[in-house]
Structures are given as C-alpha cells and as structure tokens.
Amino acid sequence: MGRASVLPGSQAGQALVLGMIMVGLLAAAMLRYFMVGQVAAAKSRQFHALDAAAYSGAQVQARALNMLAYINRAHTGHQVAMAHLVTLGSWSLLGDAQARQVAVGNPPHYLLGMLFGPLHGAAYAAARRAAGFKRLAVTQGELAAAYASHDKTVREVLVAVQHEIVRGLPAVRDHAIRHILARNYPELPDDFRFNLSIDADAWPGYVQLQSGQGALRQLVRQAAGLYGFLGRRHQTGFNTWSVHPVCAVLRHQLRRRGSTYLDRQGIWQSVDTQSFHALRFNRWVGCYYREYPMGWGWIPARSSIPLSQPHVTNAPENFSDRDFWRWVSEATNWDIITGTGNPLATSRAASARQRWQGGGLPAHFDTSPTAVRRPLFFALTLRHLGPEGLLITTQAAGQSFFARPHRRTDGAHERPNLFHPYWQARLAAHPDAPGNTRFGGVHE
C-alpha cells in the first residue's frame, strides 16, 4: 500500500496560532506598561501636588511669623509715640508753670536777662504765651487721651491679634495645604477629604509669650534714642560776676533739667524743670545756692511710681517766714552747695503730677530659646487612590526659616527672632526619607 501524500499548505494554521499567542503577549505587555505609565504619572502628579501643598503651608508659617514681627515693631512704634506724648505733657506743664512765674515776677525776667543774657530773659518772658497749657496734660486732657488710645490699641488690638495668630496657625496652615491639594485635583468633589497625615510638626512651642522687659524693652530704648526730643534736656547757664570773695570760683546758675525714660516697670516718665540758683553766702553755711523754681512738670503715667530725683512732698510755697538754707538742712538731705539738680522745682512737679493711665510694656511673642537649634518644619504623608485602585503614598516636608537679606553692619550672627520680618519658606526633606530625599510608594 503506498504512503499517503502531504498536500501543500496543510500546516498553515499552526503559524496563525503562534502569531495570536505572540500578539496576546505583546498586548499584555503593552497593557502592563501602559498601567505602569499611568501609575508613574499619577505618582508624579501626587508628588507635585503634595510639594506645592507643603510649600504653601510653609508660606503660611512664614507669613504668620512675619506678621508677628511687624506687630512687635508696631509695639515699638506705639511706645515711641507714647514717649513723645509724656514728653509733650511734661513740657506743657513746664510752660504753664513758667507762665505763672513770669506773671508774678518770681524771678523777674529782666533779672535773668541781665545775669545770663538777653536770649534767656526773652525766652523766659515768652513763656507767658504758654499760659493754660496745663489743660493739655491733665488726666482728661488731649495728650493723656492720646496716650490712653495708644495703650488701648496695644493691649486690645495688637496683643489680641498676636494671640489669635499663634493659636490659629495650625488650622490655617492645614486649610491652605488641603486647598492646594484640591486645586491640583479639580475632578474631585468639593467635599472630598484627602487621606493626609502630619508626621512631624515643630510649631508647638516654637514661639513663646515673652515679658515686655526683655528684647522689646531693649528695642524700644534703641528706637527712642534716635529722637533728640526724647533725649536728656540738661543745660546750665553761668553768670560771669563774682558774688563773694569766699565763693570766688562759684557763679549764679540757670539750670534746665529734663529727661524721658522707661522706669523699671516699663512705664514712660518725663520730668522737666528749670530753676534760677542764686549764689549766696552767710556765716553759718558759707557759700550755697538759693533755688528759685521757674517751671516744672512731671508725667508718670502711674501715680504709684516714685520720682527718682531728689525731692520732697511738702515743700513750702514760699520762704517768707523762714530761711531757705535752714529749711533745707532741717527737712531734706539736699546738697545746695555742689548739687547740680533742681530739687525744689522737682518737688513742685511731684506735687502737681498728672496721673495718666497706661499699662507699660506689653507681653509679646518671640521665638523660644531653643528655636536656634531646631528648624521650624512639618512633614506630610498623602495616601491617594491611583489607577486600578492602587494606593499611592507620597511624602513631603515644608520649612520656614529666618534669613536676613544682608549681613548685619556689626558682623554679628542674628538668631531667628520675631522683631525682623525676614522669614521665608522652602521645601525640606521628610524625616523618614532615606538619604534625606523625598520618596513615595505604591501599594496594592
């Protein structure tokens, strides 16, 4: 029996099957690569969204810190304004008192012109125009009202705003972070809640409430020192005539004394006096100065704060029935021979002081002592569903840092503080990232 013959083309179907298998494998590979590409794109999108959100959160922190710094500088501005007001107050009282003394001729203005020159005499006589200035400096006067307004602004506005900023920053930062995430995923509903966790947060305790007697006091004094109006107002005029052979080196004096300063309680005070010190001689005490007060004024802002300069509270209105030098020796410890102040005029100022209302330097927020050793950062982890239900995890961190735009003129290093608004924002490495680099993961 003969072998069956094979017809041409009888095996052609096998190649088709193999081709279909290859096409299927290729399609599966392409589908896998397509899904991997989708996951990579979703992961990249999530990285960028979380980075933008973290940077926005750091910006919120930086702006809050800069706002606190601006408020502290506003504190300084208000305190300098209050220093000007108390100085104007004591000057108003001084002018009013001088107007009264000129009117009664005690001492006469022509005597001062003769002893110390026409300019001094004319200036003293011109004080007549200051009559009634006391009304500006009394407790219900315009200057006292302006002072109280500054103090109220400091305590009821600036202090309250600082507390609100510090208290509310975490919530505001969280809102900003979630808002940026939502803007990067516009296809999601408005009420969608991202699976976002805060892994680390250095904000708690980074800023602390500080007493006004520390850095704020130092800054206020430096700022006030820029104004000559708030400086010491000490001048002494000397007559050229010899009064007595025993007092050959001594002369009549015209003493102007004045100063504006922060006392130990952080309260502004201003005191101004002017007196004519007539050189006298007698056999009991020898050479001495008889003081004739010409003007006086003291604004303490708190009636309980004592005046640090030599004075008494019960000085006589005049010495018609007793000797000045005898009263001084019996009732005071004043030095009326080598002393340089105006104790009798200061006593008049203390008796006529006006009681302005003020609370002193306010408490304020500044960075904690440990701020220089630890960065102000926060770390985030975002878990979000990607293609095919895969859970994509990304991490990011934001940091707010203090950096001066230029070096200090003294070359010193300046620690982070809330008196200069030099806070900026940047991204940082997540603390859990290996090698200090951001990373993400994909989980089924």
C-alpha positions as CSV (number, residue, x, y, z in Angstrom):
1,M,0.0,0.0,0.0
2,G,1.6,3.3,-0.9
3,R,2.5,6.3,1.7
4,A,-0.1,9.0,1.7
5,S,1.0,12.2,0.1
6,V,1.0,15.6,2.1
7,L,-0.9,18.3,0.5
8,P,0.8,21.7,0.3
9,G,-0.5,24.3,2.9
10,S,-1.9,21.7,5.3
11,Q,0.2,23.2,8.3
12,A,-0.5,26.9,7.7
13,G,-2.9,27.1,10.8
14,Q,-0.1,26.4,13.3
15,A,1.7,29.7,12.4
16,L,-1.6,31.6,13.0
17,V,-1.9,30.2,16.5
18,L,1.6,31.1,17.3
19,G,1.1,34.6,16.0
20,M,-2.0,35.0,18.0
21,I,-0.1,34.0,21.2
22,M,2.6,36.5,20.4
23,V,0.1,39.2,19.8
24,G,-1.6,38.4,23.1
25,L,1.7,38.5,25.0
26,L,2.6,41.8,23.3
27,A,-0.8,43.3,24.1
28,A,-0.5,42.2,27.8
29,A,3.0,43.7,28.0
30,M,1.8,46.9,26.4
31,L,-1.2,47.0,28.8
32,R,1.2,46.4,31.7
33,Y,3.5,49.1,30.5
34,F,0.5,51.4,30.0
35,M,-0.7,50.8,33.6
36,V,2.8,51.4,34.9
37,G,2.9,54.6,33.0
38,Q,-0.4,55.6,34.4
39,V,0.8,54.9,37.9
40,A,4.0,56.8,37.3
41,A,2.0,59.8,36.0
42,A,-0.3,59.6,39.0
43,K,2.6,59.3,41.4
44,S,4.4,62.3,39.7
45,R,1.2,64.3,39.9
46,Q,0.7,63.4,43.5
47,F,4.4,64.3,44.3
48,H,3.9,67.8,42.7
49,A,0.6,68.4,44.4
50,L,2.0,67.5,47.8
51,D,5.2,69.5,47.3
52,A,3.0,72.5,46.3
53,A,0.8,72.0,49.3
54,A,3.8,71.6,51.7
55,Y,5.4,74.8,50.3
56,S,2.1,76.7,50.7
57,G,1.9,75.5,54.3
58,A,5.5,76.8,54.9
59,Q,4.5,80.1,53.3
60,V,1.6,80.3,55.7
61,Q,4.0,79.8,58.6
62,A,6.5,82.4,57.3
63,R,3.8,85.0,56.7
64,A,2.4,84.4,60.2
65,L,5.9,84.9,61.7
66,N,6.5,88.0,59.6
67,M,3.1,89.3,60.8
68,L,4.2,88.7,64.4
69,A,7.4,90.6,63.7
70,Y,5.5,93.5,62.2
71,I,3.3,93.6,65.2
72,N,6.3,93.7,67.5
73,R,7.6,96.5,65.5
74,A,4.2,98.2,65.8
75,H,4.6,97.8,69.6
76,T,7.8,99.7,69.3
77,G,6.3,102.4,67.3
78,H,3.4,102.9,69.8
79,Q,5.9,103.0,72.7
80,V,8.0,105.7,71.0
81,A,4.8,107.7,70.3
82,M,3.8,107.3,73.9
83,A,7.3,108.6,74.9
84,H,6.7,111.7,72.8
85,L,3.3,112.2,74.4
86,V,4.6,112.1,78.0
87,T,7.4,114.4,77.0
88,L,4.9,116.9,75.5
89,G,2.9,116.5,78.6
90,S,5.7,117.5,81.0
91,W,6.7,120.3,78.6
92,S,3.1,121.6,78.7
93,L,3.2,121.6,82.5
94,L,6.6,123.3,82.5
95,G,5.4,126.0,80.1
96,D,2.2,126.6,82.2
97,A,4.2,126.9,85.4
98,Q,6.7,129.3,83.8
99,A,3.8,131.4,82.6
100,R,2.6,131.8,86.2
101,Q,6.1,132.5,87.5
102,V,6.7,135.2,84.8
103,A,3.4,136.8,85.7
104,V,4.3,137.1,89.4
105,G,7.9,138.0,88.6
106,N,9.4,135.2,90.7
107,P,12.1,135.5,89.4
108,P,11.7,138.6,87.1
109,H,12.6,138.0,83.5
110,Y,14.7,141.2,83.3
111,L,17.0,139.8,86.1
112,L,17.6,136.7,84.1
113,G,18.3,138.8,81.0
114,M,20.8,140.8,83.0
115,L,22.6,137.8,84.6
116,F,22.5,135.3,81.7
117,G,22.0,137.3,78.6
118,P,19.0,138.8,76.7
119,L,18.2,135.4,75.0
120,H,17.5,133.7,78.3
121,G,15.5,136.7,79.5
122,A,13.4,136.8,76.3
123,A,12.8,133.1,76.3
124,Y,11.6,133.2,79.9
125,A,9.3,136.2,79.1
126,A,7.9,134.3,76.1
127,A,6.5,131.7,78.5
128,R,3.6,134.0,79.0
129,R,2.1,132.5,75.8
130,A,2.1,129.1,77.4
131,A,-0.5,130.0,80.0
132,G,-3.2,127.4,80.1
133,F,-1.1,124.6,78.5
134,K,-1.7,122.6,81.6
135,R,-5.2,121.7,80.3
136,L,-3.5,119.6,77.6
137,A,-1.6,117.5,80.1
138,V,-4.2,116.9,82.8
139,T,-5.7,113.4,83.3
140,Q,-8.6,114.2,81.0
141,G,-6.6,116.3,78.6
142,E,-5.9,115.8,74.9
143,L,-2.4,114.4,75.4
144,A,-3.5,112.0,78.1
145,A,-6.3,110.8,75.9
146,A,-3.9,110.2,73.0
147,Y,-1.6,108.3,75.4
148,A,-4.5,106.1,76.6
149,S,-5.6,105.5,73.0
150,H,-2.1,104.1,72.1
151,D,-2.1,102.0,75.2
152,K,-5.6,100.6,74.3
153,T,-4.5,99.8,70.8
154,V,-1.5,97.9,72.1
155,R,-3.5,95.9,74.6
156,E,-6.8,95.3,72.9
157,V,-5.7,95.1,69.3
158,L,-2.1,94.2,68.8
159,V,-1.8,91.8,71.7
160,A,-5.1,90.1,70.8
161,V,-4.1,89.7,67.2
162,Q,-0.8,88.1,68.2
163,H,-2.5,85.6,70.4
164,E,-5.0,84.8,67.6
165,I,-2.2,84.2,65.0
166,V,-0.3,81.9,67.3
167,R,-3.4,80.0,68.3
168,G,-4.9,79.6,64.9
169,L,-1.8,79.0,62.7
170,P,-2.1,75.1,62.7
171,A,-5.7,75.3,61.4
172,V,-4.9,78.0,58.8
173,R,-1.9,76.0,57.6
174,D,-3.9,72.8,57.3
175,H,-6.6,74.7,55.4
176,A,-4.0,76.1,52.9
177,I,-2.5,72.6,52.4
178,R,-5.8,71.0,51.7
179,H,-6.9,73.9,49.5
180,I,-3.8,73.4,47.3
181,L,-4.4,69.7,47.1
182,A,-7.9,70.3,46.0
183,R,-6.8,72.7,43.3
184,N,-4.5,70.1,41.9
185,Y,-7.3,67.5,41.8
186,P,-10.2,69.6,40.3
187,E,-12.1,66.4,39.2
188,L,-12.8,65.5,42.8
189,P,-15.9,66.8,44.6
190,D,-15.6,69.9,46.8
191,D,-16.2,68.0,50.0
192,F,-13.6,65.3,49.3
193,R,-11.3,64.6,52.3
194,F,-7.7,63.7,51.4
195,N,-6.0,61.0,53.4
196,L,-3.4,63.4,54.7
197,S,-1.4,62.9,57.9
198,I,1.1,65.2,59.7
199,D,4.1,63.1,60.6
200,A,6.1,65.8,62.4
201,D,5.3,69.4,63.4
202,A,7.8,71.7,65.1
203,W,5.3,74.6,65.6
204,P,4.1,73.7,69.1
205,G,6.4,75.6,71.5
206,Y,8.5,77.3,68.7
207,V,7.2,80.7,69.7
208,Q,6.5,81.7,73.3
209,L,4.9,84.6,75.1
210,Q,7.7,86.9,76.5
211,S,7.8,89.6,79.0
212,G,8.0,93.2,77.7
213,Q,11.0,93.7,79.9
214,G,13.3,91.7,77.7
215,A,14.1,92.2,74.0
216,L,11.1,94.5,73.5
217,R,12.4,96.9,76.1
218,Q,15.8,96.9,74.5
219,L,14.4,97.7,71.1
220,V,12.1,100.4,72.4
221,R,15.0,102.1,74.1
222,Q,17.1,101.9,71.0
223,A,14.3,103.4,68.9
224,A,13.6,106.2,71.4
225,G,17.3,107.0,71.3
226,L,17.0,108.1,67.7
227,Y,14.9,111.1,68.7
228,G,16.7,114.1,70.2
229,F,13.3,115.3,71.5
230,L,13.4,112.3,73.9
231,G,17.0,112.8,75.0
232,R,18.3,114.5,78.1
233,R,17.4,118.1,78.3
234,H,20.2,119.3,80.6
235,Q,21.7,122.8,80.1
236,T,23.3,125.1,82.6
237,G,23.9,128.8,82.1
238,F,26.5,130.6,84.2
239,N,26.8,134.3,85.2
240,T,30.2,135.9,84.9
241,W,30.0,138.0,88.0
242,S,31.8,137.2,91.3
243,V,29.3,137.3,94.2
244,H,31.6,137.0,97.3
245,P,35.3,136.6,97.8
246,V,34.9,133.3,99.6
247,C,32.9,132.0,96.7
248,A,35.3,133.3,94.1
249,V,35.0,130.2,91.8
250,L,31.2,130.0,92.0
251,R,28.7,131.8,89.9
252,H,24.9,132.2,89.7
253,Q,23.4,129.4,87.6
254,L,20.4,128.9,85.4
255,R,19.7,125.2,85.3
256,R,17.4,123.4,82.8
257,R,16.9,119.8,83.6
258,G,14.7,117.2,81.8
259,S,14.6,113.6,80.8
260,T,12.3,111.0,79.3
261,Y,12.9,107.4,80.4
262,L,11.4,103.9,80.9
263,D,11.3,103.0,84.6
264,R,11.8,99.6,86.0
265,Q,8.1,98.7,85.5
266,G,8.3,99.6,81.8
267,I,6.3,102.9,82.3
268,W,7.3,106.0,80.4
269,Q,8.1,109.0,82.6
270,S,9.0,112.5,81.7
271,V,10.1,115.3,84.0
272,D,11.1,118.8,83.2
273,T,12.3,121.6,85.5
274,Q,14.0,124.9,85.3
275,S,15.4,127.0,88.2
276,F,17.4,130.0,88.9
277,H,20.1,129.2,91.5
278,A,21.3,132.5,93.1
279,L,24.7,132.2,94.8
280,R,24.5,133.3,98.5
281,F,26.9,133.4,101.4
282,N,26.4,133.5,105.2
283,R,28.5,132.7,108.2
284,W,26.5,129.6,109.2
285,V,26.8,127.6,106.0
286,G,29.2,129.6,103.9
287,C,28.5,129.5,100.1
288,Y,25.2,128.0,99.0
289,Y,22.7,128.2,96.2
290,R,19.2,129.6,96.8
291,E,16.9,127.9,94.3
292,Y,14.1,129.9,92.6
293,P,11.8,127.5,90.7
294,M,10.8,128.8,87.3
295,G,9.0,125.9,85.8
296,W,8.2,122.2,86.5
297,G,6.3,119.3,85.1
298,W,6.1,115.5,85.6
299,I,4.1,112.9,83.8
300,P,4.5,109.5,85.5
301,A,1.6,107.5,83.8
302,R,1.1,105.7,87.2
303,S,0.7,107.7,90.4
304,S,2.3,104.9,92.4
305,I,5.7,105.2,90.7
306,P,8.0,107.4,92.8
307,L,10.1,110.1,91.2
308,S,13.8,109.0,91.4
309,Q,15.2,112.5,91.6
310,P,15.7,114.3,94.9
311,H,12.5,116.0,96.1
312,V,10.1,116.2,99.0
313,T,6.3,116.1,99.1
314,N,5.7,119.0,101.4
315,A,7.9,121.8,100.2
316,P,6.7,125.3,101.3
317,E,5.1,127.5,98.7
318,N,7.4,130.4,99.7
319,F,10.1,131.1,102.2
320,S,8.9,134.5,103.5
321,D,8.8,133.2,107.1
322,R,11.9,131.0,107.2
323,D,15.3,130.8,105.6
324,F,15.7,128.6,102.6
325,W,19.0,127.1,103.7
326,R,17.7,126.4,107.2
327,W,14.6,124.6,105.9
328,V,16.8,122.5,103.6
329,S,19.1,121.5,106.4
330,E,16.2,120.6,108.7
331,A,13.8,118.9,106.2
332,T,15.9,117.5,103.4
333,N,19.2,116.0,102.5
334,W,19.7,118.2,99.5
335,D,23.2,119.4,98.5
336,I,22.8,123.1,97.9
337,I,26.5,123.7,97.6
338,T,27.7,121.2,95.0
339,G,24.4,119.8,93.8
340,T,23.5,120.0,90.1
341,G,19.8,119.4,90.1
342,N,16.6,121.4,90.7
343,P,15.2,119.7,93.9
344,L,12.7,122.4,94.8
345,A,11.3,122.6,91.2
346,T,11.2,118.8,91.2
347,S,9.2,118.9,94.4
348,R,6.7,121.2,92.8
349,A,6.5,118.8,89.8
350,A,5.8,115.9,92.1
351,S,3.1,117.8,93.9
352,A,1.4,118.8,90.7
353,R,1.9,115.5,88.8
354,Q,-0.8,114.3,86.4
355,R,-2.0,110.7,86.6
356,W,-2.1,109.2,83.1
357,Q,-3.4,105.7,82.6
358,G,-1.0,103.2,81.0
359,G,0.0,99.6,81.4
360,G,3.6,99.6,80.5
361,L,5.4,97.4,78.0
362,P,3.1,94.6,76.8
363,A,3.8,90.9,76.8
364,H,4.6,89.7,73.2
365,F,5.5,86.6,71.2
366,D,9.1,85.8,70.3
367,T,10.9,82.7,69.2
368,S,11.7,80.3,72.1
369,P,15.3,79.9,73.3
370,T,15.5,76.5,71.5
371,A,14.5,77.9,68.1
372,V,18.1,78.5,67.1
373,R,18.8,74.8,67.4
374,R,15.8,73.3,65.7
375,P,14.2,74.1,62.3
376,L,10.6,75.1,62.0
377,F,9.2,72.4,59.7
378,F,6.4,70.0,59.3
379,A,6.2,66.6,57.5
380,L,3.3,65.3,55.5
381,T,2.2,61.9,54.1
382,L,-0.5,61.7,51.5
383,R,-2.2,58.4,50.6
384,H,-4.4,58.6,47.5
385,L,-6.0,56.0,45.2
386,G,-4.4,55.8,41.8
387,P,-5.2,53.8,38.6
388,E,-6.7,50.4,39.1
389,G,-7.3,51.1,42.8
390,L,-3.6,51.2,43.7
391,L,-2.9,53.2,46.8
392,I,-0.1,55.7,46.1
393,T,1.8,57.1,49.1
394,T,3.9,60.3,48.8
395,Q,5.7,62.3,51.4
396,A,6.9,65.9,51.6
397,A,8.0,68.5,54.2
398,G,7.9,72.3,54.4
399,Q,10.2,74.6,56.4
400,S,10.0,78.2,57.4
401,F,13.4,79.8,58.1
402,F,14.9,83.1,59.1
403,A,17.4,84.7,56.7
404,R,18.5,88.3,56.7
405,P,18.6,89.9,53.2
406,H,22.0,91.3,54.0
407,R,24.6,90.9,56.8
408,R,24.4,93.0,59.9
409,T,26.6,96.0,60.0
410,D,28.3,94.8,63.1
411,G,29.0,91.4,61.5
412,A,27.3,89.5,64.3
413,H,25.1,86.5,63.7
414,E,21.4,87.1,64.3
415,R,19.4,84.3,65.7
416,P,15.8,83.7,64.5
417,N,13.5,86.3,66.1
418,L,10.2,88.0,65.8
419,F,11.4,91.6,65.5
420,H,12.6,91.4,61.9
421,P,10.3,90.2,59.2
422,Y,12.9,88.0,57.4
423,W,11.1,84.7,57.4
424,Q,10.9,82.7,54.2
425,A,9.6,79.3,53.1
426,R,11.2,76.3,51.3
427,L,10.7,72.6,50.9
428,A,12.6,70.2,53.2
429,A,13.5,66.6,53.4
430,H,10.9,64.3,55.0
431,P,12.5,62.9,58.2
432,D,11.5,59.3,57.1
433,A,13.0,59.6,53.7
434,P,16.2,57.5,53.2
435,G,19.2,59.6,52.4
436,N,17.2,62.8,53.1
437,T,15.3,62.6,49.8
438,R,11.6,62.5,49.3
439,F,10.2,59.2,48.2
440,G,6.8,57.6,47.6
441,G,5.5,54.0,47.4
442,V,2.8,52.1,45.6
443,H,0.7,49.5,47.5
444,E,-2.0,47.1,46.4
